[in-house]
Structure formats: structure tokens, C-alpha cells
Amino acid sequence: MDRRSVIKVLTATTQVAGLNCLSSLGISPASAQTNTGPYPNRPIKFIVPFPAGISPDVIARLISDRLSQSLGQPVIVDNRPGAGGMIGAEAAAITPGDGYNIFFAVKSVMAIAPHVYSTAKYNPLRDFKSVCQILTVPHVITAAPNVPYNNLKELVEYAKKNPGKIDYASLGVGSQPHIAMEAWAQKLGIKLTHIPYKSNPAADVMSGVVSLSLEASTTAIPSIKAGKIKGIAISGNSRIDSLPDVPTVTEFGSTLDVNGNIGNSWHGIFAPVSTPDSVITRLNTEIVKIVKTPEVQERMRSLGLTPTGTSATALASAMATDYAFWGQLIRDLDIKVE
């Protein structure tokens, strides 16, 4: 047998041995090759910088379930709560930009927290690429059932007679509920006591441990309808169809929340800045399709949300605008954590 024939035999023998080895491990030859195949070829992780059960987590799971179906790969929600969303943001910023690490963020994490924390280890404009805005969301000032006020007018009157005796819960210093409530308190001329939480404070509001919270409509609506909490006022200019009897903050004061700049938020999907543009385009295409489906539209609107499903460019522009707006507001309020 000549040298060339020997090489062919050895090569074939090696390939057979390799296939037998894969089979013995329970791995098919086809699945062994998927890591080099077209995107995506393995599970995708959604990093959510808040605890389970609150608005971003609810929507992240709604989108991830459907994205898993459309991409043919599991999409796993990874909750990383703490520090007003910064813990999750910092983790997401340093993950590989391979398309398998996606950041499900909200306005406060990308436009507010970096201005509050001087120790922030991420810069939203530098460290992330925008993928798609999912929705816009109003917030509701909610109150414990046992408080002696039922609307914003009565709350303000009580607060002025009892300065500093009304407390409110938030998801941490630098979260949107924290900054928004401080901004409104200043505009209204009242003093509120902030109690930051690392987890969802809803149970403590229901039980009366704390008096107030600013909660996304996603989770506030079911609790208000069930009589577990009171709906005091809705952010922005428009009432929520699901809560027709709860007025907006601008009905009490026209300049309190023009166009929802202070109280409204958005949910958006981002990726580490090194993520290929081709992956960004693929994710945007699939996510926009999901947001536009009738069942997702209906589900979001029932929770007081406005589905958007924007381009990556539109989300990047919105984030930059909000980053500048909130930076100035936080400087005006002199809120800073060293």
C-alpha cells in the first residue's frame, strides 16, 4: 500500500473512532457541529436586572417564551437584582458579545442609575448596542389600603399636615420610582420618606408596612382591581383603560409629568457593544414580529402598556435623549451615591 492510501485509511479510521466516541457520550454528530452553525445554535440568556414578579420580569418572560419558539433555542431569564438595576447592568456589560447574552433593561437602568452612582461600572451609551424597544409603561402611585387618603389631592393635604410621616418604597436608590417620587414631592412642596428595597416591595405596601409605592401598571392593575392596594394617580397625561377611575398626576398639576417624562418608562432589549450587527438585526426582526402579534398586543394593553416594537436606531435615540434629561434632573435634585 502506497503512502497516500495509508493516509486515507488512517483518516477514515480516525473519523469513525470520533463518531463512535460521540455516540458513547450520547451526542449525535449533527449536534456536535451546531456550535459552528448559523446563529443561534445554543441557548440565549436574558439578563433581567430586577427580581422575579415585577413588571420587567413579567414582560421579559412573555417575550423570551415566544423568542425561544421563533429562534428554535431556549431563551432563559436570568434575574440579577440590586442597586437600582446596576448589578444586572454591570454583569451584562462584560458578557461576551456573541448574541447569547442579551440585556432586558428599562429606562431607569439605562438613563438614571448611572447618574446617581458615581461607582457605576458601565456606561449605557458606550457599553451596549440597542436591539429593540418593546413598550412604554405608565406607573401608578399605589397606597396601602389603610392610609387616610384616596387620591393625589388628599395625599398632598395629608403630607403637608404631617411632614415626613408618609413613607414610600422603591426598588432602590437610583431606581425610577425613587427619582420620580422625589421629583414630584419637590414640585408639590411635600416631604416623603424614602425606603429602598432590594426586592419587590408590593407585599409590604399591601400589608401597610409602608404607605406608598410607584409601581408599573403591569403589576399595579391586578392588585388595585383585587382591592389589595389603592390607586392614587397614574403617571403621564392619559388614564389607563383598565383603571378608568384613577386620575393622572397631570389632572392634579398640569406640569407634574408632561408627556410622562418623569413617571413613564420603557422596556428595551440591548446587547454588549461587541455583538455583531447581523445578530442585532436578526434579534430585532424576530422581536418586532413578536410584539406585533395580536395576542401579545392584547396582553400588553390589558396591563396598561403601549406596545412599540421599534428599530434599534429608534431605541438608541430614545435612550440618549432620556440619558441627558435624567442627568440634569438628578443634578437638580442633588441625588448622588458615592
N, C-alpha and C positions, 0 to 999 in steps of 0.2 A: 504494500500500500504506500503510495507516494505521500509526501509531506502535506499537500493540500487536502487530500482525502482524510488524513488523520485529524487535521484541524476541524473539518466538517463534523466528523464523528464526535470529537470531544465537545464541540459547541452544542450539538443536539443533545448529548448526554447531560450536559450541564443544565440546559433548559428544562429537560424532563425532570431532573432532580429538583430543580427550583419549584416547578409546578407541584410536584409531589409534596414538597415541604409546605407550601402554601395550603394545600388541601388538608394536610395533617393538622394545621392550625385553625382550620375552619374558615379560611379566607379563599374566596374564588379568585382566579386570575384577573377577571374583569374588575372586581372591587379593588384589587391591589393596584390597579392602574388609575383609579379615579382621582388621586391627589394631583395628577398631572393633566387632568382633563379640563374641559371648559368650566368657567365659573357659573354656579357654585358646585362644588363636589364634596362638601362636608358640612357639618352643622355650623350655623351662624349664631352669634351671640349678640343679644340686645342688652347693653348695659343701661339700666334704669337707675338714676341717682336718688331714688326715693323708696320708701318702704312699700311692701305689698298692700293693696287695698285702697290706695288713694288714686286720684284722677290719672296721673301719668302712667301708673302701673296698669290700671284698667284698660286704657287705650293701647298701651304697648302690647298687651296680651291679645286684644282684639285684632291688631294689625299683624302681630307675629304669627298667630294661628293661620291667617289667610296667606301670609307671605310664605310660610312653610309649604302650603299647598301649591302655590304658583311656582315656587322655585324647586320643589321636589326635594328639599332638605329641611331638617329640623331647624327651627328658629327658637332659641332658648332665651328666656328672660332672666337676666342676672341682676338682682336688686343690690345696689351699693349705696345705702342711705347715709346721711350725715353731713353736717356743716353746710346746710342750705343747698345741698346738691353737689358741693365741691369734691367730696370724696369720690363720687362716681365719675365726675368730670376729669379729675386728675388721673384716675385709673384709665379712662377711655383715651385720654390724650396720648398716653405712652404705649398703647397696644399696637401691634403690627398693623400697618395699613394694607391688609391683604384682602379686605372685603368680608372678613369673617368676624370682625369686631365693629359693631355698629352702636352708636350712642343715641339713645332716645332721650332728648332733652326738652326743657321748657324755657320760656323767656327768662325766668329768674336766674337760671344757671348760666345762661349764655350772655346776659346783659346786665345782671345785677350783682350777683355774688363776687365776681372778680373786682368790682369797685369797692366792696365792703371789706374784703380780706386782703390785707397787704401781703400776706404769706401765700396767696394763691399761686399754684404751680402750673397754671395753664392760662393761655390767652385765647379766647374763643376765635378771634379774628386771625390768629397765626397758626393755631394747632389743629383746626378742623376744616373739613370741606362740608359744605351744605349738601344735603341729599334731597329733602322734600319737607315742606311744611304740611302737617296733617290736618290741623284745625285751629280755630281760635276758640277761646273758652272764657266766659264771664265767671266772676267769683261772686259768692254770696256772703254777706256778713251774717253769720249764724249766731244764735244765742241759746244758752241753756234754758230749759222750759220754765225754770223757777225765777228768772230775772223779772224785775218790775217794769220792763219796757218791751214794746212790741213792734216798734218801728224806729227809724233813724231820728225823728224829731223827739220822741220820748227818751231815746238813749242819750242824746245830746243834753237834754234838760236834766236828766238824772246825773250825768257825768259832771255838769257844771255845779250842781248842788253837792256832789260827792267826789271832789277831785282826787284822782289816783286810786279810787276804790273799785274801778272796773278794770279787770284784767282780761287779757286775750292771749290765746295760744297761737303759735305758728310752728312751722317746720324747721325753725332755727334762725339765728341771726343771719340776715342777708337773703332770706327767702322772700319771695314776692309778698306773701301775706304780712310779713313783718314790716317791710318798707312801705307798702300801701297803707296799712293801718296807721303808721306813724305820720305819713303824709296827710292823710285825711284828718287825723287828730289835730295836727298843726293848723290846717285850714279851718277846722271847726272851732278851734280855741279850747280844746279839752285835753285832759291828761289821762292817758291809759297806761296800764302796767303790762309790759311785755313778758310773757312766759314762753321761752323757746323749748320745743320738744325735739327729740331725735326720732321719734316715731309718730304715727298718726294720732293726733290729739282728740279725734272725734268722740271717743268714748268718754273722755273727761268733760267735754262740753255737754254731752247728753246727761251725764250724772250731776252736773253742776259744780264740779271741781274747779273749772274755770268758766268765766262768764261768756266770752266771745271767741269766735274764730272767723277767719276769712277763708272760706272753703270753695273749691272749684265746684261748679254746678253739677259736674259728673256725679259726685258723691253727695252733694248737699240736697239735691232734689228728692231722692228716695227717703232720706231721713226727715226732711221737712214734711213730706206727704204723709209719712208714718206718724207724725206728731212727736218725734223724738227730740227735735230741736225747733227753734223759731227761725223764720227767715226775716231778717231785719231790713236788708236792702241789697240790691243787685248792682254790680259794677256796670259802668258804661251808660249808654243812653237808651237802651232798649230792654223792656221787660222780657222775661222768658215765658214762652207759651205754656210750659209745664207748671209755672208758678205765676199765674196771671194776677194774683192779689198782692204780690210782693213788689213794691216800687223800686225804682232805680235810685242810686245816690244822687244823680243829677236832678231828679224830681225835687229833692230837698235843697240842693245847691247847684246851680247850673254850671259852675266852674270846678266842681269837685272831681269830675272824671270825664273830661271832654274826650269823646271818641274812645273811651275806655283805656286811655293811655296808661293810667295808673292801675286800675283794677283788673283789666282783661289780660289774658295771657295767650300763648300759643304753644302747641306741641310740634316739635320738629325732629327730624332724623338727620344725624351727622355721622361723619366717618373721620378717622385720623387723616391728617393732611397728606400723608404719603399714599393714600388709597388711589389706585388708577382711575382716571376719568371714565374709562369704559365700564368699570364696576359701578361708579356713581350713576351713570346713565342707565344701566340695567336696573339698579335698585329703584331709581326714580320712576322708570317706566312701570314697573310692577306695582309699586306702592300707590302711584296715581290711579292705576286701574282699580285697586282695592278700595281706595277712598271714594271713587266714583260709583261703586256698585250700590244699587238701591237699598240692600239690606244694611250696609254699613252707614249710608247716609241716614236712613231711618233711625238706626240705633244711636248715632251721634246726636241727631236733632232731638230725640226723646230725652237726652241728658242735658239739653240746653246748649249744645255745642254747634259751631258752624263749620262743617267740613270744608276744606280748601283744596288740598292736593296740588300744591304749586310746583313750579320748576325749581331746580336747585338755585338758579340765579335769583329768583324772587325771594327765597328764604335767606340767602346771603345778604341781600339788600335790606330786608326787614331786620335781620339781626344787627347789622351795622348801625341802622337808624336807632334801634332800641338801646344799643350799647352806649351811644352818645347821649341819648335822652336820660337814661337812668344814671349815668355817670354824673351828670350835672345835678340831678335831683338828690342823689346821695351826698354830694358835696354840700348842697344847700341844707340838708338835714343834719349834716356833720355826723354821719354814722360810719364808724370805722372800727375794725377789729385788727389789732396788731398781732 
